[in-house]
Amino acid sequence: MDQEHIATFTRRITNGNKSEIIVVLYDMIIVDLDDALEGINNGDQQEYMEALLHASEVLGHLQEALDFEYDMSKDLYGLYDFSKRSIAKSMYTGREEGILEAKKVLEPLAEAFKEVAKADNSEPL
């Protein structure tokens, strides 16, 4: 993740409400997964490992943010766990298969949360 992305994400988190912050976390993961794919394609092991480690860490934050009073949280936890395991698979194999699996799960979730965030008019945190 380059400095421009970091600055943009920091600004969005600083100004965001709870829903918007969740969207930022998803966006961060997608950028990390894209960076990891780029690292694999360029043969840059350090780039893809750092990107995958960060994506996994951000997924952990999403898991911690779940409110298990809602049934959907259990489903999301499972999807996040699957994505973390897929990312780990790519870490160990150096292949893009796990990254693509995680993206297949996370990109539609990111789009769904973007729609939710549009309807959230709460104040920034």
Buried (B, 14 or more C-beta within 10 A) or exposed (E): BEEEBEEBBEEBBEEBBEBBBBBBBBBBBBBBBBBBBEBBEEEBEEBBBBBBBBBBEBBEBBBEEBEEEEEEBEEBBEBBEBBBEBBBBBBEEEEBEBBEBBBEBBBEBBEEBBEEBEEBEEEEE
